[in-house]
Amino acid sequence: MIILERDLTMNAADGVCDCVIYRPGEAGSFPGVLHLTDIGGIRQSHRDMARRVASLGYIVMMPNVFYRSGRPPVIDFPMKPGDEKTMTRFKELTSVLGPEAMDRDANAYLDSLAAQDRVLSGRTAVVGYCYTGAMALRAAAARPSTVMAAASFHGGHLCTDTPASPHLLLPRVQARLCIGHAVNDRTMPADAIDTLNRALAKWGGHYESEVFESASHGWTVPDHPAYNKPQAERAFERLSALLAAAFEKP
């Protein structure tokens, strides 16, 4: 399938946001998928990931979720987890993207996605990676009538002891959920996963929550030091199945 790529800007909650749109080249209308990058932002690895989702028959929008901190690339040096320079930049990016900002942005992104030419009305999904896994769940809670699926891969802080914890929003969610956890992830430790799983069971919706064996935080992203190709392929299969089920595609 031919996939068309277009870079553009949109008005987000607190400023102008760069984003990339991928759409099938064939005629027709398609469900929309909001692709939220990991903390490294828009770059070739995530462009390839978003394009691959579009090749399944979706219109995919990838915004610069860190637009408050600059235009892409938001990190213009090799990322090294634990390195002082890297961790300082991570803090700069995340300090202005707390729960309230995520909620405002999610609504703006979903509005922009819905307004794109040939996106089917009321048929959208969200996938988030790393820091934006929480944002994917928040988006599903913000738009329960239109977000039909939400996925988080190695998403951090999905279940915390704060009033703004994403897992507390589950009663508002109507979407199908797919949540893939890393092993030994300090942003989502085993006790937090257990608490999240209990909340998911109580919620009662359709969900999958899985710890991916031998997969460290960041395993789905090809340019991440933790990239694990076999498990990344399994994650893509899970995402593909989630979207197909939500949109009732064969």
Sine and cosine of phi, psi and omega as CSV:
sin_phi,cos_phi,sin_psi,cos_psi,sin_omega,cos_omega
0.00,0.00,0.73,-0.69,0.07,-1.00
-0.97,0.23,0.76,-0.65,0.02,-1.00
-0.90,-0.44,0.80,-0.60,0.02,-1.00
-1.00,-0.07,0.66,-0.75,-0.04,-1.00
-0.86,-0.51,0.69,-0.72,0.00,-1.00
-0.61,-0.79,0.78,-0.63,0.11,-0.99
-1.00,-0.08,0.68,-0.73,0.01,-1.00
-0.43,-0.90,0.02,-1.00,0.08,-1.00
-0.85,-0.53,0.40,-0.92,0.02,-1.00
-0.64,-0.77,0.34,-0.94,0.09,-1.00
-1.00,0.07,0.92,-0.38,0.02,-1.00
-1.00,-0.08,-0.18,-0.98,-0.10,-1.00
-0.90,0.43,-0.63,0.78,-0.10,-1.00
-0.78,-0.62,0.49,0.87,0.03,-1.00
0.46,-0.89,-0.16,-0.99,-0.01,-1.00
-1.00,0.02,0.72,-0.69,-0.11,-0.99
-0.84,-0.54,0.80,-0.60,0.16,-0.99
-0.94,0.33,0.56,-0.83,0.11,-0.99
-0.45,-0.89,0.25,-0.97,0.00,-1.00
-0.82,-0.57,0.70,-0.72,0.03,-1.00
-0.91,-0.41,0.74,-0.67,0.11,-0.99
-0.88,-0.47,0.74,-0.67,0.01,-1.00
-0.62,-0.79,0.56,-0.83,0.09,-1.00
-0.88,0.48,0.61,-0.79,-0.01,-1.00
-0.97,0.23,-0.22,0.98,-0.04,-1.00
-0.99,0.15,0.26,-0.97,-0.01,-1.00
-0.94,0.33,0.38,-0.92,0.07,-1.00
0.88,-0.48,0.08,-1.00,0.04,-1.00
-0.93,-0.36,0.42,-0.91,-0.15,-0.99
-0.61,-0.79,0.45,-0.90,0.16,-0.99
-0.88,0.47,0.40,-0.92,0.00,-1.00
-0.96,-0.28,0.62,-0.79,0.03,-1.00
-0.81,-0.58,0.80,-0.60,0.07,-1.00
-1.00,-0.06,0.89,-0.46,-0.03,-1.00
-0.97,-0.23,0.91,-0.42,-0.04,-1.00
-0.96,-0.28,0.86,-0.52,-0.12,-0.99
-0.96,0.28,0.20,-0.98,0.19,-0.98
-0.96,0.28,-0.13,-0.99,-0.14,-0.99
-0.93,0.37,-0.27,0.96,0.04,-1.00
-0.97,0.25,-0.20,0.98,0.09,-1.00
0.98,0.22,-0.22,-0.98,-0.02,-1.00
-0.92,0.38,0.82,-0.57,0.05,-1.00
-0.30,-0.96,0.02,-1.00,-0.16,-0.99
-0.88,0.48,-0.62,0.79,-0.04,-1.00
-0.87,0.49,-0.69,0.73,0.00,-1.00
-0.98,0.22,-0.48,0.88,0.13,-0.99
-0.86,0.50,-0.70,0.72,0.00,-1.00
-0.91,0.42,-0.64,0.77,0.01,-1.00
-0.91,0.42,-0.69,0.72,0.00,-1.00
-0.92,0.39,-0.64,0.77,0.03,-1.00
-0.88,0.48,-0.64,0.77,-0.02,-1.00
-0.90,0.43,-0.63,0.78,0.07,-1.00
-0.90,0.44,-0.68,0.74,0.02,-1.00
-0.86,0.50,-0.54,0.84,-0.02,-1.00
-0.91,0.41,-0.23,0.97,0.06,-1.00
-0.99,0.14,-0.11,0.99,0.02,-1.00
0.95,-0.30,0.63,0.78,0.01,-1.00
-0.74,-0.67,0.42,-0.91,0.17,-0.98
-1.00,-0.09,0.86,-0.50,-0.14,-0.99
-0.92,-0.39,0.77,-0.64,0.08,-1.00
-0.91,-0.41,0.79,-0.62,0.02,-1.00
-0.88,-0.48,0.97,-0.23,0.00,-1.00
-1.00,0.05,0.36,-0.93,0.16,-0.99
-0.99,0.17,1.00,-0.03,-0.11,-0.99
-0.91,0.42,-0.24,0.97,0.00,-1.00
-0.96,-0.29,0.56,0.83,-0.06,-1.00
-0.88,0.48,-0.43,0.91,0.03,-1.00
-0.91,0.42,-0.38,0.92,-0.08,-1.00
-0.97,-0.23,-0.04,1.00,0.03,-1.00
0.64,-0.77,0.15,-0.99,0.04,-1.00
-1.00,0.05,0.34,-0.94,0.02,-1.00
-0.89,0.45,0.59,-0.80,-0.02,1.00
-0.99,0.17,0.74,-0.67,-0.01,-1.00
-0.97,0.23,-0.33,0.94,0.16,-0.99
-0.81,-0.58,0.93,-0.37,-0.12,-0.99
-0.96,-0.27,0.49,0.87,0.07,-1.00
-0.57,-0.82,0.33,-0.94,-0.02,-1.00
-0.87,0.50,0.81,-0.58,0.01,-1.00
-0.97,0.25,0.74,-0.67,0.06,-1.00
-0.72,-0.69,0.99,-0.12,-0.01,-1.00
-0.78,0.63,0.77,-0.64,-0.03,-1.00
0.99,-0.11,-0.37,0.93,0.04,-1.00
-0.94,0.35,0.64,-0.77,-0.09,-1.00
-0.87,0.49,-0.69,0.72,-0.01,-1.00
-0.89,0.45,-0.69,0.73,0.01,-1.00
-0.90,0.44,-0.73,0.68,-0.06,-1.00
-0.92,0.39,-0.56,0.83,0.07,-1.00
-0.89,0.45,-0.69,0.73,0.01,-1.00
-0.92,0.39,-0.64,0.77,0.06,-1.00
-0.83,0.56,-0.70,0.71,-0.02,-1.00
-0.90,0.43,-0.63,0.77,0.03,-1.00
-0.88,0.47,-0.65,0.76,-0.05,-1.00
-0.95,0.32,-0.66,0.75,-0.11,-0.99
-1.00,0.09,-0.40,0.92,-0.08,-1.00
-0.90,0.43,-0.41,0.91,-0.01,-1.00
-0.97,-0.23,0.17,0.99,0.00,-1.00
-0.80,-0.60,0.89,0.45,0.07,-1.00
-1.00,0.10,-0.09,-1.00,-0.08,-1.00
-0.83,0.56,-0.69,0.73,-0.02,-1.00
-0.91,0.40,-0.66,0.75,0.04,-1.00
-0.91,0.42,-0.64,0.77,0.05,-1.00
-0.85,0.53,-0.69,0.73,-0.02,-1.00
-0.90,0.44,-0.70,0.72,0.02,-1.00
-0.89,0.46,-0.70,0.72,-0.02,-1.00
-0.92,0.40,-0.69,0.73,-0.02,-1.00
-0.84,0.54,-0.69,0.73,0.02,-1.00
-0.90,0.44,-0.67,0.75,0.00,-1.00
-0.91,0.41,-0.68,0.73,0.00,-1.00
-0.90,0.43,-0.68,0.73,-0.01,-1.00
-0.92,0.40,-0.59,0.81,0.08,-1.00
-0.89,0.46,-0.70,0.72,-0.02,-1.00
-0.91,0.41,-0.66,0.75,0.04,-1.00
-0.88,0.47,-0.72,0.70,-0.02,-1.00
-0.89,0.46,-0.48,0.88,-0.03,-1.00
-0.99,0.14,-0.16,0.99,-0.01,-1.00
-0.93,0.38,0.60,-0.80,0.01,-1.00
-0.85,0.53,0.77,-0.64,0.11,-0.99
0.98,0.21,0.19,0.98,0.15,-0.99
-0.99,0.13,0.79,-0.61,-0.01,-1.00
-0.91,0.42,0.73,-0.68,-0.05,-1.00
-0.89,0.45,0.75,-0.66,0.09,-1.00
0.95,0.32,0.29,0.96,-0.05,-1.00
-0.76,-0.65,1.00,0.07,-0.03,-1.00
-0.74,-0.68,0.29,-0.96,0.05,-1.00
-0.59,-0.81,0.29,-0.96,-0.02,-1.00
-0.69,-0.72,0.69,-0.73,0.13,-0.99
-0.76,-0.65,0.74,-0.68,-0.01,-1.00
-0.80,-0.60,0.51,-0.86,-0.03,-1.00
-0.82,-0.57,0.69,-0.72,0.09,-1.00
0.88,0.47,-0.86,-0.51,-0.07,-1.00
-0.88,0.48,-0.46,0.89,-0.07,-1.00
-1.00,-0.05,0.07,1.00,0.13,-0.99
-0.86,0.52,-0.65,0.76,0.04,-1.00
-0.90,0.44,-0.58,0.81,-0.01,-1.00
-0.92,0.39,-0.57,0.82,0.04,-1.00
-0.89,0.46,-0.68,0.73,0.03,-1.00
-0.92,0.39,-0.62,0.78,0.02,-1.00
-0.91,0.42,-0.60,0.80,0.03,-1.00
-0.90,0.43,-0.65,0.76,0.02,-1.00
-0.90,0.45,-0.59,0.81,0.03,-1.00
-0.96,0.29,-0.55,0.84,-0.04,-1.00
-0.95,0.31,-0.54,0.84,-0.06,-1.00
-0.78,-0.63,0.90,0.43,-0.08,-1.00
-0.89,0.46,-0.43,0.90,-0.06,-1.00
-0.99,0.12,-0.28,0.96,-0.05,-1.00
-0.87,-0.50,-0.44,0.90,0.04,-1.00
-1.00,0.07,0.94,-0.33,-0.12,-0.99
-1.00,-0.08,-0.25,0.97,0.02,-1.00
-0.45,-0.89,0.56,-0.83,0.07,-1.00
-0.59,-0.81,0.68,-0.74,0.00,-1.00
-0.75,-0.66,0.55,-0.83,0.09,-1.00
-0.73,-0.69,0.80,-0.61,0.07,-1.00
-0.87,-0.50,0.79,-0.61,-0.16,-0.99
0.66,0.75,0.67,0.74,0.04,-1.00
-0.96,0.27,0.66,-0.75,-0.03,-1.00
-0.98,-0.18,0.46,-0.89,0.13,-0.99
0.83,0.55,0.64,0.77,0.07,-1.00
-0.97,0.25,-0.37,0.93,-0.01,-1.00
-0.63,-0.77,0.95,-0.32,-0.02,-1.00
-0.78,-0.63,0.04,-1.00,0.03,-1.00
-0.99,-0.13,0.38,0.92,0.03,-1.00
-0.98,-0.20,0.37,-0.93,0.02,-1.00
-0.90,0.44,-0.31,0.95,-0.03,-1.00
-1.00,-0.10,0.18,0.98,-0.04,-1.00
-0.86,0.51,0.73,-0.68,-0.01,-1.00
-0.83,0.55,-0.56,0.83,-0.07,-1.00
-0.91,0.41,-0.35,0.94,0.03,-1.00
-0.96,0.28,-0.22,0.98,0.01,-1.00
-1.00,0.03,-0.08,1.00,-0.08,-1.00
-0.80,0.59,-0.62,0.79,0.00,-1.00
-0.86,0.52,-0.34,0.94,0.01,-1.00
-1.00,-0.01,-0.15,0.99,-0.12,-0.99
-1.00,0.04,0.71,-0.71,0.11,-0.99
-0.90,-0.44,-0.11,0.99,-0.05,-1.00
-0.96,0.29,0.41,-0.91,0.27,-0.96
-0.94,0.34,0.59,-0.81,-0.06,-1.00
-0.83,-0.55,0.60,-0.80,0.13,-0.99
-0.73,-0.69,0.87,-0.49,-0.06,-1.00
-0.81,-0.58,0.89,-0.45,0.00,-1.00
-0.94,-0.35,0.85,-0.53,-0.05,-1.00
-0.97,-0.23,0.48,-0.88,0.16,-0.99
-1.00,0.05,0.29,-0.96,0.08,-1.00
-1.00,0.05,0.56,-0.83,0.05,-1.00
0.77,0.64,0.73,0.68,-0.05,-1.00
-0.99,-0.10,0.91,-0.41,-0.05,-1.00
-0.92,0.39,-0.34,0.94,0.05,-1.00
-0.99,0.11,-0.19,0.98,0.04,-1.00
-0.45,-0.89,0.95,0.30,-0.07,-1.00
-0.94,0.35,0.13,-0.99,-0.11,-0.99
-0.86,0.52,-0.63,0.78,-0.01,-1.00
-0.93,0.38,-0.56,0.83,0.06,-1.00
-0.93,0.36,-0.63,0.78,0.05,-1.00
-0.89,0.46,-0.67,0.74,0.03,-1.00
-0.87,0.49,-0.70,0.71,0.01,-1.00
-0.90,0.44,-0.66,0.75,0.04,-1.00
-0.88,0.48,-0.70,0.72,-0.03,-1.00
-0.89,0.45,-0.60,0.80,0.06,-1.00
-0.91,0.42,-0.63,0.78,0.02,-1.00
-0.92,0.39,-0.61,0.79,0.03,-1.00
-0.91,0.42,-0.68,0.74,0.02,-1.00
-0.89,0.45,-0.65,0.76,0.03,-1.00
-0.92,0.39,-0.61,0.80,0.03,-1.00
-0.85,0.53,-0.74,0.67,0.13,-0.99
1.00,0.03,0.07,1.00,0.04,-1.00
-0.99,0.15,-0.09,-1.00,-0.01,-1.00
-1.00,0.08,0.85,-0.52,-0.04,-1.00
-0.47,-0.88,0.35,-0.94,0.21,-0.98
-0.77,-0.64,0.72,-0.70,0.07,-1.00
-0.69,-0.72,0.90,-0.44,-0.16,-0.99
-0.65,-0.76,0.67,-0.74,0.19,-0.98
-1.00,0.00,0.87,-0.49,-0.05,-1.00
-0.99,0.17,0.87,-0.50,-0.10,-0.99
-0.85,0.52,0.74,-0.67,0.07,-1.00
0.89,0.45,0.29,0.96,-0.04,-1.00
-0.97,-0.26,0.87,-0.49,0.02,-1.00
-1.00,-0.01,0.23,-0.97,-0.03,-1.00
-0.82,0.58,0.83,-0.56,-0.01,-1.00
0.99,-0.15,0.17,0.99,-0.18,-0.98
-0.91,0.41,-0.31,0.95,-0.09,-1.00
-1.00,0.07,-0.23,0.97,-0.19,-0.98
-0.98,-0.19,0.87,-0.50,-0.15,-0.99
-0.85,0.53,-0.49,0.87,-0.02,-1.00
-0.99,-0.12,0.16,0.99,0.02,-1.00
-1.00,0.05,0.61,-0.79,0.01,-1.00
-0.84,0.54,-0.44,0.90,-0.04,-1.00
-1.00,-0.02,0.10,1.00,-0.08,-1.00
-0.79,0.62,0.77,-0.64,0.00,-1.00
-0.79,-0.62,0.99,-0.16,-0.17,-0.99
-0.86,0.51,-0.74,0.67,0.01,-1.00
-0.85,0.52,-0.67,0.74,0.00,-1.00
-0.97,0.26,-0.49,0.87,0.10,-1.00
-0.90,0.43,-0.63,0.78,0.04,-1.00
-0.91,0.41,-0.62,0.78,0.06,-1.00
-0.90,0.44,-0.63,0.77,0.03,-1.00
-0.90,0.44,-0.66,0.75,0.02,-1.00
-0.91,0.42,-0.62,0.78,0.06,-1.00
-0.88,0.47,-0.67,0.74,0.03,-1.00
-0.88,0.47,-0.69,0.72,0.02,-1.00
-0.90,0.43,-0.69,0.72,0.01,-1.00
-0.86,0.52,-0.71,0.71,-0.01,-1.00
-0.92,0.40,-0.64,0.77,0.03,-1.00
-0.86,0.51,-0.75,0.66,-0.03,-1.00
-0.91,0.42,-0.67,0.74,0.00,-1.00
-0.88,0.47,-0.68,0.74,-0.01,-1.00
-0.93,0.38,-0.66,0.75,-0.03,-1.00
-0.91,0.42,-0.63,0.77,-0.05,-1.00
-0.99,-0.15,0.09,1.00,0.06,-1.00
0.81,0.58,0.75,0.66,0.06,-1.00
-0.99,-0.13,0.60,-0.80,-0.01,-1.00
-0.93,0.38,0.00,0.00,0.00,0.00
